[in-house]
Amino acid sequence: MKVGIILAKSFSKRVPNKNFRKFNGKPMIHWTIDAAKKSKVFDKIIIATDSDEIIKKFKKYNLEFIKRPKELNKEKYGVDEVMKYCLSYLSEKVEYACCLYACSPLISYQDIKNSFSKIKAKKYKYIFAASNFSHPVERSFKVDNGEIKMISKKFFNTSSKFFTETYHDTGYFYWAKADTWKNEFLSYSSKSSFIKIPNWRAQDLDTLDDLKKVDLILKSLKKK
């Protein structure tokens, strides 16, 4: 069996009530649910949450729910511990499990299909979504006590065309076999791979500015 487990916790520290914010008239989690259903790769789609309010509000989507402990919201726990808990809760035999994040309004069903095809090839233990940085990270800087400090001064005058492309995890989803989730930990290594998400669709949702940007992208897509 193939399951999609959508993680939706009750709170967000940086953007309050993030799971309930609407984009194009739909709650944030709608877009992840919609992509998961349209992909047609899952035998079962589950929302894993610590919130009774989320269960109540999203029952209309006709999905199953796992009420996970609030303890798993603590910073010391990550996606691995949550997935281990969810898979131990299920009585059915699961072969592949995809961890999906609720706050991914720019996710595409094709992303899910392509990533499933890749994990099914059994060359890698984990498949996730990633995108390229739009500017060389080697030329980035930070501000320390009001002072600009380059991450690496030696690259100050180096043209961007000479740098190798670098990538970041988009935080949209993570595929693995159920046994892998139960016995190992997600890592960026030779046992993992990714599918590339176009840069314009790889948007974090950590600030109100991020929300405005994604809302404009969705509205633009709707006009097409």
Stockholm file with secondary structure:
# STOCKHOLM 1.0

chainA/1-224         MKVGIILAKSFSKRVPNKNFRKFNGKPMIHWTIDAAKKSKVFDKIIIATDSDEIIKKFKKYNLEFIKRPKELNKEKYGVDEVMKYCLSYLSEKVEYACCLYACSPLISYQDIKNSFSKIKAKKYKYIFAASNFSHPVERSFKVDNGEIKMISKKFFNTSSKFFTETYHDTGYFYWAKADTWKNEFLSYSSKSSFIKIPNWRAQDLDTLDDLKKVDLILKSLKKK
#=GR chainA/1-224 SS CEEEEEECCSCCSSSTTGGGCEETTEEHHHHHHHHHHHHTCCSEEEEEESCHHHHHHTGGGCCEEEECCGGGGSTTCCHHHHHHHHHHHCCSCCSEEEEEESCCTTCCHHHHHHHHHHHHTTSCSEEEEEEECSSCGGGCEEEETTEEEESCGGGTTCCGGGSCCCEEEEEEEEEEEHHHHHHCCCCSSTTEEEEECCGGGCCCCSSHHHHHHHHHHHHHHHHC
#=GC SS_cons         CEEEEEECCSCCSSSTTGGGCEETTEEHHHHHHHHHHHHTCCSEEEEEESCHHHHHHTGGGCCEEEECCGGGGSTTCCHHHHHHHHHHHCCSCCSEEEEEESCCTTCCHHHHHHHHHHHHTTSCSEEEEEEECSSCGGGCEEEETTEEEESCGGGTTCCGGGSCCCEEEEEEEEEEEHHHHHHCCCCSSTTEEEEECCGGGCCCCSSHHHHHHHHHHHHHHHHC
//
